[in-house]
Amino acid sequence: MRRLREEKGWSQEAYADEAGIHRTYISDIERGARNPTIRIIEKLAKPLGVSAGTLID
């Protein structure tokens, strides 16, 4: 997810705005401090233009 976000040129804050999720939650996921639900994964995948399965792999 981080690689895809950085390829878009988005900060965590910009990505969080696109996904409708709080920035600290994005940070926690990228650091491995949280395990997102499938619904959150779907919200994260949409602005990146990938499937939820791509983020899970």
PQR file with spaces between the fields and no chain letter, atoms N, CA, C, O and H, PARSE charges and radii, in Angstrom:
ATOM       1  N    MET     1       0.816   -1.165    0.000 -0.4000 1.5000
ATOM       2  CA   MET     1       0.000    0.000    0.000 -0.0000 2.0000
ATOM       3  C    MET     1       0.877    1.251    0.000  0.5500 1.7000
ATOM       4  O    MET     1       0.609    2.200   -0.736 -0.5500 1.4000
ATOM       5  N    ARG     2       1.900    1.251    0.807 -0.4000 1.5000
ATOM       6  CA   ARG     2       2.774    2.429    0.870 -0.0000 2.0000
ATOM       7  C    ARG     2       3.410    2.724   -0.491  0.5500 1.7000
ATOM       8  O    ARG     2       3.459    3.872   -0.933 -0.5500 1.4000
ATOM       9  H    ARG     2       2.117    0.479    1.405  0.4000 1.0000
ATOM      10  N    ARG     3       3.892    1.672   -1.141 -0.4000 1.5000
ATOM      11  CA   ARG     3       4.517    1.855   -2.457 -0.0000 2.0000
ATOM      12  C    ARG     3       3.529    2.458   -3.448  0.5500 1.7000
ATOM      13  O    ARG     3       3.871    3.383   -4.184 -0.5500 1.4000
ATOM      14  H    ARG     3       3.852    0.740   -0.782  0.4000 1.0000
ATOM      15  N    LEU     4       2.312    1.940   -3.466 -0.4000 1.5000
ATOM      16  CA   LEU     4       1.292    2.456   -4.378 -0.0000 2.0000
ATOM      17  C    LEU     4       0.947    3.904   -4.048  0.5500 1.7000
ATOM      18  O    LEU     4       0.771    4.723   -4.950 -0.5500 1.4000
ATOM      19  H    LEU     4       2.034    1.188   -2.868  0.4000 1.0000
ATOM      20  N    ARG     5       0.852    4.216   -2.774 -0.4000 1.5000
ATOM      21  CA   ARG     5       0.559    5.591   -2.342 -0.0000 2.0000
ATOM      22  C    ARG     5       1.663    6.532   -2.788  0.5500 1.7000
ATOM      23  O    ARG     5       1.395    7.615   -3.307 -0.5500 1.4000
ATOM      24  H    ARG     5       0.995    3.551   -2.041  0.4000 1.0000
ATOM      25  N    GLU     6       2.906    6.115   -2.586 -0.4000 1.5000
ATOM      26  CA   GLU     6       4.039    6.953   -2.968 -0.0000 2.0000
ATOM      27  C    GLU     6       4.142    7.112   -4.481  0.5500 1.7000
ATOM      28  O    GLU     6       4.550    8.168   -4.963 -0.5500 1.4000
ATOM      29  H    GLU     6       3.124    5.235   -2.165  0.4000 1.0000
ATOM      30  N    GLU     7       3.777    6.074   -5.238 -0.4000 1.5000
ATOM      31  CA   GLU     7       3.768    6.177   -6.701 -0.0000 2.0000
ATOM      32  C    GLU     7       2.778    7.240   -7.176  0.5500 1.7000
ATOM      33  O    GLU     7       3.002    7.887   -8.199 -0.5500 1.4000
ATOM      34  H    GLU     7       3.445    5.216   -4.847  0.4000 1.0000
ATOM      35  N    LYS     8       1.691    7.418   -6.436 -0.4000 1.5000
ATOM      36  CA   LYS     8       0.714    8.457   -6.759 -0.0000 2.0000
ATOM      37  C    LYS     8       1.200    9.836   -6.325  0.5500 1.7000
ATOM      38  O    LYS     8       0.620   10.850   -6.711 -0.5500 1.4000
ATOM      39  H    LYS     8       1.510    6.893   -5.605  0.4000 1.0000
ATOM      40  N    GLY     9       2.259    9.875   -5.526 -0.4000 1.5000
ATOM      41  CA   GLY     9       2.777   11.139   -5.037 -0.0000 2.0000
ATOM      42  C    GLY     9       1.983   11.700   -3.868  0.5500 1.7000
ATOM      43  O    GLY     9       2.046   12.897   -3.588 -0.5500 1.4000
ATOM      44  H    GLY     9       2.730    9.051   -5.212  0.4000 1.0000
ATOM      45  N    TRP    10       1.230   10.833   -3.181 -0.4000 1.5000
ATOM      46  CA   TRP    10       0.388   11.271   -2.078 -0.0000 2.0000
ATOM      47  C    TRP    10       1.103   11.129   -0.746  0.5500 1.7000
ATOM      48  O    TRP    10       1.812   10.152   -0.507 -0.5500 1.4000
ATOM      49  H    TRP    10       1.179    9.861   -3.409  0.4000 1.0000
ATOM      50  N    SER    11       0.908   12.111    0.113 -0.4000 1.5000
ATOM      51  CA   SER    11       1.303   11.983    1.509 -0.0000 2.0000
ATOM      52  C    SER    11       0.266   11.077    2.180  0.5500 1.7000
ATOM      53  O    SER    11      -0.771   10.766    1.595 -0.5500 1.4000
ATOM      54  H    SER    11       0.332   12.905   -0.081  0.4000 1.0000
ATOM      55  N    GLN    12       0.557   10.666    3.400 -0.4000 1.5000
ATOM      56  CA   GLN    12      -0.434    9.870    4.124 -0.0000 2.0000
ATOM      57  C    GLN    12      -1.719   10.671    4.318  0.5500 1.7000
ATOM      58  O    GLN    12      -2.817   10.119    4.247 -0.5500 1.4000
ATOM      59  H    GLN    12       1.400   10.919    3.876  0.4000 1.0000
ATOM      60  N    GLU    13      -1.581   11.963    4.561 -0.4000 1.5000
ATOM      61  CA   GLU    13      -2.753   12.809    4.764 -0.0000 2.0000
ATOM      62  C    GLU    13      -3.596   12.907    3.499  0.5500 1.7000
ATOM      63  O    GLU    13      -4.821   12.801    3.562 -0.5500 1.4000
ATOM      64  H    GLU    13      -0.689   12.412    4.619  0.4000 1.0000
ATOM      65  N    ALA    14      -2.954   13.107    2.353 -0.4000 1.5000
ATOM      66  CA   ALA    14      -3.690   13.196    1.089 -0.0000 2.0000
ATOM      67  C    ALA    14      -4.394   11.871    0.784  0.5500 1.7000
ATOM      68  O    ALA    14      -5.547   11.861    0.353 -0.5500 1.4000
ATOM      69  H    ALA    14      -1.959   13.194    2.302  0.4000 1.0000
ATOM      70  N    TYR    15      -3.699   10.764    1.008 -0.4000 1.5000
ATOM      71  CA   TYR    15      -4.285    9.443    0.772 -0.0000 2.0000
ATOM      72  C    TYR    15      -5.462    9.206    1.715  0.5500 1.7000
ATOM      73  O    TYR    15      -6.502    8.691    1.304 -0.5500 1.4000
ATOM      74  H    TYR    15      -2.762   10.773    1.359  0.4000 1.0000
ATOM      75  N    ALA    16      -5.292    9.578    2.963 -0.4000 1.5000
ATOM      76  CA   ALA    16      -6.373    9.424    3.940 -0.0000 2.0000
ATOM      77  C    ALA    16      -7.610   10.197    3.498  0.5500 1.7000
ATOM      78  O    ALA    16      -8.731    9.703    3.621 -0.5500 1.4000
ATOM      79  H    ALA    16      -4.447    9.996    3.297  0.4000 1.0000
ATOM      80  N    ASP    17      -7.410   11.408    2.982 -0.4000 1.5000
ATOM      81  CA   ASP    17      -8.536   12.201    2.489 -0.0000 2.0000
ATOM      82  C    ASP    17      -9.221   11.500    1.317  0.5500 1.7000
ATOM      83  O    ASP    17     -10.450   11.449    1.253 -0.5500 1.4000
ATOM      84  H    ASP    17      -6.499   11.809    2.882  0.4000 1.0000
ATOM      85  N    GLU    18      -8.431   10.962    0.394 -0.4000 1.5000
ATOM      86  CA   GLU    18      -8.990   10.253   -0.765 -0.0000 2.0000
ATOM      87  C    GLU    18      -9.788    9.021   -0.342  0.5500 1.7000
ATOM      88  O    GLU    18     -10.828    8.714   -0.924 -0.5500 1.4000
ATOM      89  H    GLU    18      -7.433   11.003    0.446  0.4000 1.0000
ATOM      90  N    ALA    19      -9.288    8.318    0.679 -0.4000 1.5000
ATOM      91  CA   ALA    19      -9.915    7.070    1.117 -0.0000 2.0000
ATOM      92  C    ALA    19     -11.011    7.294    2.158  0.5500 1.7000
ATOM      93  O    ALA    19     -11.803    6.390    2.426 -0.5500 1.4000
ATOM      94  H    ALA    19      -8.443    8.568    1.152  0.4000 1.0000
ATOM      95  N    GLY    20     -11.060    8.485    2.742 -0.4000 1.5000
ATOM      96  CA   GLY    20     -12.058    8.745    3.781 -0.0000 2.0000
ATOM      97  C    GLY    20     -11.722    8.076    5.098  0.5500 1.7000
ATOM      98  O    GLY    20     -12.606    7.646    5.839 -0.5500 1.4000
ATOM      99  H    GLY    20     -10.417    9.218    2.524  0.4000 1.0000
ATOM     100  N    ILE    21     -10.428    7.995    5.378 -0.4000 1.5000
ATOM     101  CA   ILE    21      -9.939    7.350    6.600 -0.0000 2.0000
ATOM     102  C    ILE    21      -8.987    8.320    7.294  0.5500 1.7000
ATOM     103  O    ILE    21      -8.328    9.122    6.632 -0.5500 1.4000
ATOM     104  H    ILE    21      -9.710    8.344    4.776  0.4000 1.0000
ATOM     105  N    HIS    22      -8.910    8.254    8.610 -0.4000 1.5000
ATOM     106  CA   HIS    22      -8.037    9.163    9.355 -0.0000 2.0000
ATOM     107  C    HIS    22      -6.565    8.872    9.042  0.5500 1.7000
ATOM     108  O    HIS    22      -6.174    7.717    8.870 -0.5500 1.4000
ATOM     109  H    HIS    22      -9.445    7.603    9.149  0.4000 1.0000
ATOM     110  N    ARG    23      -5.758    9.930    8.970 -0.4000 1.5000
ATOM     111  CA   ARG    23      -4.342    9.802    8.625 -0.0000 2.0000
ATOM     112  C    ARG    23      -3.581    8.894    9.588  0.5500 1.7000
ATOM     113  O    ARG    23      -2.725    8.123    9.154 -0.5500 1.4000
ATOM     114  H    ARG    23      -6.075   10.868    9.110  0.4000 1.0000
ATOM     115  N    THR    24      -3.870    8.969   10.860 -0.4000 1.5000
ATOM     116  CA   THR    24      -3.133    8.130   11.809 -0.0000 2.0000
ATOM     117  C    THR    24      -3.443    6.648   11.591  0.5500 1.7000
ATOM     118  O    THR    24      -2.603    5.791   11.863 -0.5500 1.4000
ATOM     119  H    THR    24      -4.565    9.596   11.213  0.4000 1.0000
ATOM     120  N    TYR    25      -4.643    6.349   11.102 -0.4000 1.5000
ATOM     121  CA   TYR    25      -4.988    4.959   10.809 -0.0000 2.0000
ATOM     122  C    TYR    25      -4.142    4.451    9.639  0.5500 1.7000
ATOM     123  O    TYR    25      -3.667    3.315    9.656 -0.5500 1.4000
ATOM     124  H    TYR    25      -5.325    7.046   10.881  0.4000 1.0000
ATOM     125  N    ILE    26      -3.957    5.303    8.618 -0.4000 1.5000
ATOM     126  CA   ILE    26      -3.092    4.953    7.485 -0.0000 2.0000
ATOM     127  C    ILE    26      -1.686    4.670    7.987  0.5500 1.7000
ATOM     128  O    ILE    26      -1.077    3.667    7.613 -0.5500 1.4000
ATOM     129  H    ILE    26      -4.343    6.226    8.603  0.4000 1.0000
ATOM     130  N    SER    27      -1.173    5.549    8.827 -0.4000 1.5000
ATOM     131  CA   SER    27       0.164    5.385    9.387 -0.0000 2.0000
ATOM     132  C    SER    27       0.281    4.068   10.153  0.5500 1.7000
ATOM     133  O    SER    27       1.251    3.328    9.988 -0.5500 1.4000
ATOM     134  H    SER    27      -1.668    6.364    9.130  0.4000 1.0000
ATOM     135  N    ASP    28      -0.708    3.786   10.985 -0.4000 1.5000
ATOM     136  CA   ASP    28      -0.699    2.540   11.770 -0.0000 2.0000
ATOM     137  C    ASP    28      -0.690    1.308   10.871  0.5500 1.7000
ATOM     138  O    ASP    28       0.017    0.341   11.154 -0.5500 1.4000
ATOM     139  H    ASP    28      -1.496    4.386   11.119  0.4000 1.0000
ATOM     140  N    ILE    29      -1.461    1.333    9.800 -0.4000 1.5000
ATOM     141  CA   ILE    29      -1.507    0.196    8.878 -0.0000 2.0000
ATOM     142  C    ILE    29      -0.143    0.019    8.212  0.5500 1.7000
ATOM     143  O    ILE    29       0.374   -1.095    8.129 -0.5500 1.4000
ATOM     144  H    ILE    29      -2.036    2.118    9.570  0.4000 1.0000
ATOM     145  N    GLU    30       0.433    1.119    7.740 -0.4000 1.5000
ATOM     146  CA   GLU    30       1.727    1.028    7.053 -0.0000 2.0000
ATOM     147  C    GLU    30       2.836    0.540    7.979  0.5500 1.7000
ATOM     148  O    GLU    30       3.775   -0.116    7.527 -0.5500 1.4000
ATOM     149  H    GLU    30       0.013    2.024    7.808  0.4000 1.0000
ATOM     150  N    ARG    31       2.738    0.849    9.253 -0.4000 1.5000
ATOM     151  CA   ARG    31       3.748    0.390   10.219 -0.0000 2.0000
ATOM     152  C    ARG    31       3.466   -1.010   10.743  0.5500 1.7000
ATOM     153  O    ARG    31       4.288   -1.590   11.452 -0.5500 1.4000
ATOM     154  H    ARG    31       1.976    1.381    9.620  0.4000 1.0000
ATOM     155  N    GLY    32       2.298   -1.555   10.392 -0.4000 1.5000
ATOM     156  CA   GLY    32       1.929   -2.889   10.858 -0.0000 2.0000
ATOM     157  C    GLY    32       1.358   -2.893   12.261  0.5500 1.7000
ATOM     158  O    GLY    32       1.281   -3.943   12.898 -0.5500 1.4000
ATOM     159  H    GLY    32       1.630   -1.083    9.816  0.4000 1.0000
ATOM     160  N    ALA    33       0.956   -1.726   12.751 -0.4000 1.5000
ATOM     161  CA   ALA    33       0.411   -1.621   14.100 -0.0000 2.0000
ATOM     162  C    ALA    33      -1.085   -1.944   14.153  0.5500 1.7000
ATOM     163  O    ALA    33      -1.637   -2.165   15.231 -0.5500 1.4000
ATOM     164  H    ALA    33       1.019   -0.873   12.233  0.4000 1.0000
ATOM     165  N    ARG    34      -1.732   -1.970   12.998 -0.4000 1.5000
ATOM     166  CA   ARG    34      -3.156   -2.302   12.922 -0.0000 2.0000
ATOM     167  C    ARG    34      -3.384   -3.284   11.790  0.5500 1.7000
ATOM     168  O    ARG    34      -2.659   -3.306   10.795 -0.5500 1.4000
ATOM     169  H    ARG    34      -1.284   -1.790   12.122  0.4000 1.0000
ATOM     170  N    ASN    35      -4.413   -4.096   11.973 -0.4000 1.5000
ATOM     171  CA   ASN    35      -4.853   -5.018   10.935 -0.0000 2.0000
ATOM     172  C    ASN    35      -6.227   -4.559   10.475  0.5500 1.7000
ATOM     173  O    ASN    35      -7.209   -4.725   11.199 -0.5500 1.4000
ATOM     174  H    ASN    35      -5.002   -4.078   12.781  0.4000 1.0000
ATOM     175  N    PRO    36      -6.311   -3.981    9.275 -0.5600 1.5000
ATOM     176  CA   PRO    36      -7.591   -3.443    8.809  0.2800 2.0000
ATOM     177  C    PRO    36      -8.586   -4.532    8.448  0.5500 1.7000
ATOM     178  O    PRO    36      -8.213   -5.641    8.067 -0.5500 1.4000
ATOM     179  N    THR    37      -9.860   -4.189    8.576 -0.4000 1.5000
ATOM     180  CA   THR    37     -10.928   -5.099    8.152 -0.0000 2.0000
ATOM     181  C    THR    37     -11.008   -5.073    6.630  0.5500 1.7000
ATOM     182  O    THR    37     -10.405   -4.217    5.983 -0.5500 1.4000
ATOM     183  H    THR    37     -10.163   -3.287    8.885  0.4000 1.0000
ATOM     184  N    ILE    38     -11.748   -6.004    6.072 -0.4000 1.5000
ATOM     185  CA   ILE    38     -11.902   -6.055    4.615 -0.0000 2.0000
ATOM     186  C    ILE    38     -12.600   -4.795    4.106  0.5500 1.7000
ATOM     187  O    ILE    38     -12.299   -4.335    3.005 -0.5500 1.4000
ATOM     188  H    ILE    38     -12.238   -6.700    6.597  0.4000 1.0000
ATOM     189  N    ARG    39     -13.510   -4.239    4.867 -0.4000 1.5000
ATOM     190  CA   ARG    39     -14.184   -2.993    4.452 -0.0000 2.0000
ATOM     191  C    ARG    39     -13.189   -1.843    4.357  0.5500 1.7000
ATOM     192  O    ARG    39     -13.261   -1.035    3.431 -0.5500 1.4000
ATOM     193  H    ARG    39     -13.755   -4.613    5.761  0.4000 1.0000
ATOM     194  N    ILE    40     -12.274   -1.765    5.297 -0.4000 1.5000
ATOM     195  CA   ILE    40     -11.250   -0.715    5.261 -0.0000 2.0000
ATOM     196  C    ILE    40     -10.312   -0.963    4.082  0.5500 1.7000
ATOM     197  O    ILE    40      -9.915   -0.020    3.398 -0.5500 1.4000
ATOM     198  H    ILE    40     -12.216   -2.422    6.050  0.4000 1.0000
ATOM     199  N    ILE    41      -9.959   -2.212    3.842 -0.4000 1.5000
ATOM     200  CA   ILE    41      -9.091   -2.535    2.706 -0.0000 2.0000
ATOM     201  C    ILE    41      -9.757   -2.104    1.398  0.5500 1.7000
ATOM     202  O    ILE    41      -9.090   -1.581    0.505 -0.5500 1.4000
ATOM     203  H    ILE    41     -10.281   -2.979    4.397  0.4000 1.0000
ATOM     204  N    GLU    42     -11.054   -2.318    1.283 -0.4000 1.5000
ATOM     205  CA   GLU    42     -11.778   -1.882    0.090 -0.0000 2.0000
ATOM     206  C    GLU    42     -11.728   -0.364   -0.058  0.5500 1.7000
ATOM     207  O    GLU    42     -11.560    0.144   -1.166 -0.5500 1.4000
ATOM     208  H    GLU    42     -11.596   -2.743    2.009  0.4000 1.0000
ATOM     209  N    LYS    43     -11.873    0.366    1.056 -0.4000 1.5000
ATOM     210  CA   LYS    43     -11.800    1.831    1.019 -0.0000 2.0000
ATOM     211  C    LYS    43     -10.392    2.300    0.644  0.5500 1.7000
ATOM     212  O    LYS    43     -10.228    3.325   -0.018 -0.5500 1.4000
ATOM     213  H    LYS    43     -12.009   -0.047    1.956  0.4000 1.0000
ATOM     214  N    LEU    44      -9.386    1.546    1.069 -0.4000 1.5000
ATOM     215  CA   LEU    44      -8.003    1.896    0.765 -0.0000 2.0000
ATOM     216  C    LEU    44      -7.653    1.595   -0.689  0.5500 1.7000
ATOM     217  O    LEU    44      -6.865    2.318   -1.298 -0.5500 1.4000
ATOM     218  H    LEU    44      -9.520    0.714    1.607  0.4000 1.0000
ATOM     219  N    ALA    45      -8.225    0.546   -1.243 -0.4000 1.5000
ATOM     220  CA   ALA    45      -7.902    0.126   -2.604 -0.0000 2.0000
ATOM     221  C    ALA    45      -8.497    1.054   -3.659  0.5500 1.7000
ATOM     222  O    ALA    45      -7.865    1.318   -4.682 -0.5500 1.4000
ATOM     223  H    ALA    45      -8.865   -0.041   -0.749  0.4000 1.0000
ATOM     224  N    LYS    46      -9.696    1.543   -3.417 -0.4000 1.5000
ATOM     225  CA   LYS    46     -10.416    2.323   -4.437 -0.0000 2.0000
ATOM     226  C    LYS    46      -9.617    3.529   -4.943  0.5500 1.7000
ATOM     227  O    LYS    46      -9.449    3.656   -6.156 -0.5500 1.4000
ATOM     228  H    LYS    46     -10.209    1.328   -2.586  0.4000 1.0000
ATOM     229  N    PRO    47      -9.118    4.420   -4.081 -0.5600 1.5000
ATOM     230  CA   PRO    47      -8.386    5.578   -4.626  0.2800 2.0000
ATOM     231  C    PRO    47      -7.067    5.202   -5.302  0.5500 1.7000
ATOM     232  O    PRO    47      -6.554    5.963   -6.123 -0.5500 1.4000
ATOM     233  N    LEU    48      -6.521    4.047   -4.966 -0.4000 1.5000
ATOM     234  CA   LEU    48      -5.285    3.592   -5.593 -0.0000 2.0000
ATOM     235  C    LEU    48      -5.543    2.939   -6.949  0.5500 1.7000
ATOM     236  O    LEU    48      -4.613    2.714   -7.724 -0.5500 1.4000
ATOM     237  H    LEU    48      -6.937    3.429   -4.299  0.4000 1.0000
ATOM     238  N    GLY    49      -6.811    2.637   -7.232 -0.4000 1.5000
ATOM     239  CA   GLY    49      -7.162    2.022   -8.506 -0.0000 2.0000
ATOM     240  C    GLY    49      -6.773    0.560   -8.597  0.5500 1.7000
ATOM     241  O    GLY    49      -6.485    0.052   -9.680 -0.5500 1.4000
ATOM     242  H    GLY    49      -7.566    2.820   -6.603  0.4000 1.0000
ATOM     243  N    VAL    50      -6.766   -0.116   -7.452 -0.4000 1.5000
ATOM     244  CA   VAL    50      -6.434   -1.539   -7.424 -0.0000 2.0000
ATOM     245  C    VAL    50      -7.547   -2.298   -6.693  0.5500 1.7000
ATOM     246  O    VAL    50      -8.405   -1.694   -6.048 -0.5500 1.4000
ATOM     247  H    VAL    50      -7.000    0.297   -6.572  0.4000 1.0000
ATOM     248  N    SER    51      -7.519   -3.608   -6.802 -0.4000 1.5000
ATOM     249  CA   SER    51      -8.503   -4.419   -6.079 -0.0000 2.0000
ATOM     250  C    SER    51      -8.062   -4.592   -4.632  0.5500 1.7000
ATOM     251  O    SER    51      -6.889   -4.429   -4.298 -0.5500 1.4000
ATOM     252  H    SER    51      -6.823   -4.099   -7.325  0.4000 1.0000
ATOM     253  N    ALA    52      -9.024   -4.924   -3.786 -0.4000 1.5000
ATOM     254  CA   ALA    52      -8.710   -5.195   -2.393 -0.0000 2.0000
ATOM     255  C    ALA    52      -7.724   -6.363   -2.297  0.5500 1.7000
ATOM     256  O    ALA    52      -6.834   -6.365   -1.446 -0.5500 1.4000
ATOM     257  H    ALA    52      -9.977   -5.056   -4.058  0.4000 1.0000
ATOM     258  N    GLY    53      -7.887   -7.340   -3.163 -0.4000 1.5000
ATOM     259  CA   GLY    53      -6.983   -8.493   -3.176 -0.0000 2.0000
ATOM     260  C    GLY    53      -5.543   -8.110   -3.437  0.5500 1.7000
ATOM     261  O    GLY    53      -4.627   -8.734   -2.902 -0.5500 1.4000
ATOM     262  H    GLY    53      -8.610   -7.338   -3.854  0.4000 1.0000
ATOM     263  N    THR    54      -5.332   -7.086   -4.256 -0.4000 1.5000
ATOM     264  CA   THR    54      -3.971   -6.624   -4.529 -0.0000 2.0000
ATOM     265  C    THR    54      -3.315   -6.118   -3.258  0.5500 1.7000
ATOM     266  O    THR    54      -2.129   -6.363   -3.034 -0.5500 1.4000
ATOM     267  H    THR    54      -6.076   -6.579   -4.691  0.4000 1.0000
ATOM     268  N    LEU    55      -4.071   -5.412   -2.418 -0.4000 1.5000
ATOM     269  CA   LEU    55      -3.510   -4.901   -1.171 -0.0000 2.0000
ATOM     270  C    LEU    55      -3.240   -6.014   -0.169  0.5500 1.7000
ATOM     271  O    LEU    55      -2.327   -5.917    0.651 -0.5500 1.4000
ATOM     272  H    LEU    55      -5.034   -5.213   -2.599  0.4000 1.0000
ATOM     273  N    ILE    56      -4.035   -7.064   -0.239 -0.4000 1.5000
ATOM     274  CA   ILE    56      -3.860   -8.177    0.699 -0.0000 2.0000
ATOM     275  C    ILE    56      -2.625   -9.003    0.354  0.5500 1.7000
ATOM     276  O    ILE    56      -1.945   -9.518    1.241 -0.5500 1.4000
ATOM     277  H    ILE    56      -4.777   -7.144   -0.905  0.4000 1.0000
ATOM     278  N    ASP    57      -2.339   -9.127   -0.951 -0.4000 1.5000
ATOM     279  CA   ASP    57      -1.193   -9.941   -1.364 -0.0000 2.0000
ATOM     280  C    ASP    57       0.081   -9.347   -0.938  0.5500 1.7000
ATOM     281  O    ASP    57       1.144   -9.907   -1.206 -0.5500 1.4000
ATOM     282  H    ASP    57      -2.892   -8.709   -1.672  0.4000 1.0000
